[in-house]
Amino acid sequence: MATGSICPKCGGTGFIIVEGANVSGAKRCDCTFQGRVARLEERAQIPSLYRNKSFDNFLRGDTDNPIARSALTNVRLKVEHYVREFPNQARPGLLLIGEPGTGKTHLAVAAMRKILEKGFECLFWDYQTLLNSIKQGYDPASNSSNREAYHDALDSEVLLLDDLGAHRVTDWVEDTVTSIVTYRCNNQKPLIATTNVPDGDAGSTVTQRNAVNKPEYRRTLAEQIGARARSRLFEMCTVILMPQVEDYRVRKARPF
């Protein structure tokens, strides 16, 4: 171990001596908790693109429109409130609904990293990747009986499911998602989810204008993941609708 990595308080032992009036003893050093947080974050499988996302860097100079900045700030404050109250048995989950590029994943990861700092184990899964991994575990052609992904989704202390509903709907998909969401809801296990799929009850628009300016119906969250899973999500989650702002990826790519 390099000298610079040794804690100056405990000398790497993990304990510090506390002197009392008539007795002295040892207590765990703060560095042991800090090391645990680092290990938890490493195991959380946060993609490299989002590894440094936080509440502090959610809004920098990217949004020039003051109305958009205000709306995004309000959303960030709601997510921060969820983290402060965590764990909340009545509403253990968080569901962020909004258009692509509005910052849902950034806020979800920022929340998860703060929850990691509280000492909870968390796991990040992209929705499509999770379903593909689970399906491979059941597919005889893959020569594998590995069900680790499915059990991780059920049993992880906190699960972050990104881009919920971004998969072709089949009976198997609906049954699998319903199983995961229902299990976590029934056992009050926190689920943080993001989705681009609209939901009228959450306030999002389910119709849009197409290229020839005619109304076009958009599939809803209930249609993409099933009515049972959607109902359970609303039962267990604080639901937050992202504001209608310009896709930040498009904005960053625009030439000036």
The 8 nearest C-alpha neighbors of each residue, nearest first, counted from 0:
[[1, 2, 4, 5, 3, 11, 6, 10],
 [0, 2, 3, 4, 5, 6, 11, 10],
 [1, 3, 4, 5, 0, 6, 10, 11],
 [4, 2, 1, 5, 6, 0, 7, 11],
 [3, 5, 2, 1, 6, 0, 11, 7],
 [6, 4, 11, 2, 3, 10, 7, 1],
 [5, 7, 10, 11, 8, 9, 4, 30],
 [8, 6, 10, 9, 5, 11, 4, 3],
 [9, 7, 6, 10, 15, 28, 11, 14],
 [8, 10, 15, 11, 12, 14, 6, 13],
 [11, 9, 6, 7, 12, 8, 5, 13],
 [10, 12, 5, 6, 9, 13, 7, 8],
 [13, 11, 14, 9, 10, 15, 6, 28],
 [12, 14, 28, 11, 27, 9, 31, 30],
 [15, 13, 27, 28, 26, 12, 9, 25],
 [14, 16, 9, 25, 26, 28, 27, 17],
 [17, 15, 25, 24, 18, 26, 14, 23],
 [16, 18, 24, 23, 25, 15, 19, 26],
 [17, 19, 23, 22, 16, 24, 20, 21],
 [20, 18, 22, 23, 21, 17, 24, 16],
 [21, 19, 22, 18, 23, 17, 24, 16],
 [22, 20, 19, 23, 18, 24, 17, 16],
 [23, 21, 19, 20, 18, 24, 17, 25],
 [22, 24, 18, 19, 17, 16, 21, 25],
 [25, 23, 17, 16, 18, 22, 26, 19],
 [24, 26, 16, 15, 17, 14, 27, 23],
 [27, 25, 14, 15, 28, 16, 24, 17],
 [26, 28, 14, 13, 15, 29, 25, 31],
 [27, 29, 14, 13, 30, 15, 31, 26],
 [30, 28, 31, 32, 33, 27, 13, 14],
 [29, 31, 33, 28, 32, 34, 6, 13],
 [32, 30, 34, 29, 33, 28, 13, 35],
 [31, 33, 35, 34, 30, 29, 36, 28],
 [34, 32, 30, 36, 35, 31, 37, 29],
 [33, 35, 37, 31, 32, 36, 30, 38],
 [34, 36, 32, 38, 33, 37, 39, 31],
 [37, 35, 39, 33, 38, 34, 116, 40],
 [38, 36, 34, 40, 35, 39, 41, 33],
 [37, 39, 35, 41, 36, 40, 34, 42],
 [40, 38, 36, 42, 41, 37, 120, 35],
 [41, 39, 43, 37, 42, 38, 36, 115],
 [40, 42, 38, 39, 43, 37, 44, 45],
 [41, 43, 39, 40, 44, 38, 122, 121],
 [42, 44, 122, 40, 121, 41, 45, 123],
 [45, 43, 42, 123, 122, 46, 41, 40],
 [44, 46, 43, 123, 50, 47, 49, 122],
 [47, 45, 48, 49, 50, 44, 123, 43],
 [46, 48, 50, 49, 45, 51, 44, 52],
 [49, 47, 46, 50, 51, 45, 52, 105],
 [50, 48, 52, 47, 51, 46, 45, 105],
 [49, 51, 47, 45, 52, 48, 46, 108],
 [50, 52, 49, 53, 48, 47, 109, 56],
 [53, 51, 49, 109, 50, 105, 108, 56],
 [54, 52, 109, 55, 56, 57, 51, 105],
 [53, 55, 57, 56, 109, 106, 75, 52],
 [54, 56, 53, 57, 58, 52, 59, 109],
 [55, 57, 58, 53, 54, 59, 52, 51],
 [58, 56, 54, 55, 53, 59, 105, 52],
 [59, 57, 56, 60, 61, 55, 62, 68],
 [58, 60, 61, 56, 57, 62, 55, 68],
 [61, 59, 62, 58, 63, 68, 56, 57],
 [60, 62, 59, 63, 58, 247, 251, 250],
 [61, 63, 64, 60, 68, 67, 58, 65],
 [62, 64, 65, 61, 60, 68, 67, 66],
 [63, 65, 67, 66, 62, 68, 69, 244],
 [66, 64, 68, 67, 69, 63, 62, 70],
 [67, 65, 69, 68, 64, 70, 71, 63],
 [66, 68, 70, 64, 69, 65, 71, 244],
 [69, 67, 65, 71, 66, 70, 62, 72],
 [68, 70, 72, 66, 67, 71, 65, 73],
 [69, 71, 67, 73, 72, 68, 242, 66],
 [70, 72, 74, 68, 73, 69, 67, 75],
 [73, 71, 75, 69, 74, 70, 68, 76],
 [72, 74, 76, 70, 71, 75, 69, 77],
 [73, 75, 71, 77, 76, 72, 78, 70],
 [74, 76, 72, 78, 77, 73, 79, 71],
 [77, 75, 79, 73, 74, 78, 80, 72],
 [78, 76, 80, 74, 75, 79, 81, 73],
 [77, 79, 81, 75, 80, 76, 74, 82],
 [78, 80, 76, 82, 81, 77, 75, 83],
 [81, 79, 83, 77, 78, 82, 76, 84],
 [80, 82, 78, 84, 79, 83, 85, 77],
 [83, 81, 85, 79, 80, 84, 110, 78],
 [84, 82, 80, 85, 81, 79, 86, 78],
 [83, 85, 81, 82, 86, 87, 80, 79],
 [86, 84, 82, 87, 83, 81, 91, 114],
 [85, 87, 84, 91, 88, 82, 189, 83],
 [88, 86, 91, 85, 90, 89, 84, 92],
 [87, 89, 91, 90, 187, 86, 188, 85],
 [88, 90, 87, 91, 235, 187, 236, 234],
 [91, 89, 235, 236, 87, 88, 92, 237],
 [92, 90, 189, 87, 88, 235, 89, 236],
 [93, 91, 236, 190, 189, 191, 235, 90],
 [92, 94, 236, 191, 237, 238, 192, 190],
 [93, 95, 238, 192, 193, 236, 191, 237],
 [96, 94, 193, 239, 240, 103, 238, 192],
 [97, 95, 240, 194, 241, 193, 195, 239],
 [98, 96, 241, 195, 240, 194, 99, 95],
 [97, 99, 195, 101, 100, 96, 243, 241],
 [100, 98, 101, 195, 246, 97, 102, 103],
 [99, 101, 246, 247, 102, 248, 98, 245],
 [100, 102, 99, 246, 103, 98, 244, 247],
 [103, 101, 105, 100, 104, 106, 57, 247],
 [104, 102, 106, 105, 101, 95, 193, 107],
 [103, 105, 107, 106, 102, 108, 193, 161],
 [104, 106, 102, 108, 103, 107, 52, 109],
 [107, 105, 109, 103, 104, 108, 110, 102],
 [106, 108, 104, 110, 109, 105, 103, 111],
 [107, 109, 111, 110, 105, 106, 104, 112],
 [110, 108, 53, 106, 112, 107, 111, 52],
 [111, 109, 107, 113, 108, 112, 106, 82],
 [110, 112, 108, 114, 113, 109, 115, 107],
 [111, 113, 115, 109, 114, 110, 108, 116],
 [114, 112, 116, 110, 115, 111, 109, 117],
 [113, 115, 111, 117, 116, 112, 119, 110],
 [116, 114, 112, 119, 118, 117, 113, 111],
 [115, 117, 113, 114, 118, 36, 112, 119],
 [118, 116, 114, 115, 119, 113, 36, 112],
 [117, 119, 115, 116, 36, 120, 114, 35],
 [120, 118, 115, 117, 114, 121, 156, 157],
 [119, 121, 156, 39, 157, 115, 118, 155],
 [122, 120, 157, 43, 158, 156, 119, 155],
 [121, 123, 43, 158, 159, 44, 157, 155],
 [124, 122, 159, 44, 45, 43, 158, 160],
 [125, 123, 160, 129, 126, 159, 161, 122],
 [124, 126, 161, 128, 127, 160, 129, 162],
 [127, 125, 129, 163, 128, 161, 162, 160],
 [128, 126, 130, 129, 125, 166, 131, 165],
 [129, 127, 131, 125, 126, 130, 132, 124],
 [128, 130, 132, 126, 127, 131, 124, 125],
 [129, 131, 133, 127, 132, 128, 134, 126],
 [130, 132, 128, 134, 129, 133, 127, 135],
 [133, 131, 129, 135, 130, 134, 128, 148],
 [132, 134, 130, 136, 135, 131, 149, 148],
 [133, 135, 131, 137, 136, 132, 130, 138],
 [136, 134, 138, 132, 137, 133, 131, 141],
 [135, 137, 145, 144, 133, 146, 134, 138],
 [136, 138, 134, 135, 144, 139, 133, 143],
 [137, 139, 135, 140, 141, 136, 134, 143],
 [140, 138, 141, 142, 137, 143, 144, 136],
 [141, 139, 138, 142, 143, 135, 137, 136],
 [140, 142, 143, 139, 138, 135, 136, 137],
 [143, 141, 139, 140, 144, 138, 136, 135],
 [144, 142, 141, 145, 136, 139, 138, 135],
 [143, 145, 136, 137, 146, 142, 139, 138],
 [144, 146, 136, 143, 147, 137, 148, 135],
 [147, 145, 136, 149, 148, 144, 150, 133],
 [146, 148, 150, 149, 145, 151, 133, 136],
 [149, 147, 151, 150, 146, 133, 132, 152],
 [150, 148, 152, 151, 146, 147, 133, 153],
 [149, 151, 153, 147, 152, 148, 154, 146],
 [150, 152, 148, 154, 155, 153, 149, 147],
 [153, 151, 149, 150, 154, 155, 148, 158],
 [154, 152, 150, 151, 179, 155, 149, 183],
 [153, 155, 151, 150, 152, 156, 183, 188],
 [156, 154, 151, 157, 158, 152, 153, 121],
 [155, 157, 120, 121, 154, 188, 158, 119],
 [158, 156, 121, 189, 155, 190, 120, 122],
 [159, 157, 190, 122, 121, 155, 191, 160],
 [158, 160, 191, 123, 192, 190, 122, 124],
 [161, 159, 192, 124, 126, 125, 191, 158],
 [160, 162, 125, 193, 126, 192, 163, 159],
 [163, 161, 194, 193, 126, 165, 164, 125],
 [162, 164, 194, 126, 165, 161, 193, 160],
 [163, 165, 223, 166, 224, 162, 196, 194],
 [166, 164, 163, 162, 127, 126, 167, 194],
 [167, 165, 164, 127, 168, 126, 223, 163],
 [166, 168, 169, 165, 223, 172, 164, 127],
 [167, 169, 223, 166, 172, 173, 170, 224],
 [170, 168, 172, 171, 173, 167, 174, 166],
 [169, 171, 173, 172, 174, 168, 175, 225],
 [170, 172, 174, 169, 173, 175, 168, 176],
 [173, 171, 169, 175, 170, 174, 176, 168],
 [172, 174, 170, 176, 224, 171, 175, 225],
 [175, 173, 177, 171, 172, 176, 178, 170],
 [176, 174, 178, 172, 177, 173, 171, 179],
 [177, 175, 179, 173, 178, 174, 172, 180],
 [176, 178, 228, 174, 180, 175, 179, 181],
 [177, 179, 175, 181, 176, 180, 182, 174],
 [180, 178, 176, 182, 177, 181, 153, 183],
 [179, 181, 177, 183, 182, 178, 228, 184],
 [182, 180, 184, 178, 183, 179, 177, 185],
 [183, 181, 185, 179, 184, 180, 178, 186],
 [182, 184, 188, 186, 180, 181, 185, 187],
 [183, 185, 187, 181, 186, 182, 235, 180],
 [186, 184, 182, 183, 187, 181, 188, 180],
 [185, 187, 183, 188, 184, 182, 181, 189],
 [188, 186, 184, 185, 183, 88, 91, 189],
 [187, 189, 183, 186, 184, 156, 190, 91],
 [190, 188, 91, 92, 157, 187, 158, 191],
 [189, 191, 92, 158, 159, 157, 192, 93],
 [192, 190, 159, 93, 92, 94, 158, 160],
 [193, 191, 160, 94, 161, 159, 93, 95],
 [194, 192, 95, 161, 162, 94, 163, 96],
 [193, 195, 162, 163, 96, 196, 95, 97],
 [196, 194, 98, 97, 99, 96, 197, 162],
 [195, 197, 194, 220, 219, 164, 198, 96],
 [198, 196, 219, 203, 205, 220, 204, 195],
 [199, 197, 201, 203, 219, 200, 220, 202],
 [198, 200, 202, 203, 201, 204, 205, 197],
 [201, 199, 202, 198, 203, 197, 204, 233],
 [202, 200, 199, 198, 203, 240, 238, 239],
 [203, 201, 199, 200, 198, 204, 240, 197],
 [202, 204, 199, 197, 198, 201, 205, 240],
 [205, 203, 206, 199, 197, 202, 198, 207],
 [204, 206, 217, 197, 216, 199, 203, 219],
 [207, 205, 216, 215, 217, 204, 214, 208],
 [206, 208, 215, 214, 209, 216, 205, 217],
 [209, 207, 214, 212, 213, 215, 210, 206],
 [208, 210, 212, 213, 211, 215, 214, 207],
 [209, 211, 212, 208, 213, 214, 215, 207],
 [212, 210, 209, 213, 208, 214, 215, 207],
 [213, 211, 208, 209, 210, 214, 207, 215],
 [212, 214, 208, 209, 211, 215, 210, 207],
 [215, 213, 208, 207, 206, 209, 212, 216],
 [214, 216, 207, 206, 208, 209, 213, 217],
 [217, 215, 206, 205, 207, 218, 214, 208],
 [218, 216, 205, 206, 219, 215, 207, 197],
 [217, 219, 222, 216, 223, 220, 205, 196],
 [220, 218, 222, 197, 221, 198, 196, 217],
 [219, 221, 223, 222, 196, 198, 197, 224],
 [222, 220, 226, 225, 219, 229, 223, 224],
 [221, 223, 219, 220, 225, 224, 218, 226],
 [222, 224, 220, 164, 221, 225, 168, 219],
 [223, 225, 173, 221, 164, 222, 220, 228],
 [226, 224, 221, 222, 227, 228, 173, 223],
 [225, 227, 221, 229, 228, 230, 222, 224],
 [228, 226, 230, 229, 225, 231, 177, 221],
 [229, 227, 177, 231, 230, 225, 226, 180],
 [228, 230, 226, 232, 221, 227, 231, 225],
 [231, 229, 227, 233, 232, 228, 226, 234],
 [230, 232, 234, 228, 233, 229, 235, 227],
 [233, 231, 229, 234, 235, 230, 236, 228],
 [232, 234, 230, 236, 231, 235, 229, 238],
 [235, 233, 231, 232, 236, 230, 90, 184],
 [234, 236, 90, 232, 92, 233, 184, 91],
 [237, 235, 92, 93, 90, 233, 232, 238],
 [236, 238, 93, 94, 92, 90, 239, 235],
 [239, 237, 94, 236, 93, 95, 240, 233],
 [240, 238, 95, 94, 96, 241, 237, 74],
 [239, 241, 96, 97, 95, 242, 201, 238],
 [240, 242, 97, 96, 239, 243, 101, 74],
 [243, 241, 244, 70, 240, 71, 97, 101],
 [242, 244, 241, 245, 98, 101, 97, 67],
 [245, 243, 242, 67, 101, 246, 247, 98],
 [244, 246, 247, 243, 250, 101, 100, 249],
 [245, 247, 100, 249, 248, 101, 99, 250],
 [246, 248, 250, 100, 249, 245, 251, 101],
 [249, 247, 251, 250, 246, 100, 252, 245],
 [250, 248, 252, 247, 246, 251, 253, 245],
 [249, 251, 247, 253, 248, 252, 246, 245],
 [252, 250, 248, 249, 253, 247, 61, 254],
 [253, 251, 249, 250, 248, 254, 247, 255],
 [252, 254, 250, 251, 249, 255, 248, 247],
 [255, 253, 252, 251, 250, 249, 248, 247],
 [254, 253, 252, 251, 250, 249, 61, 63]]
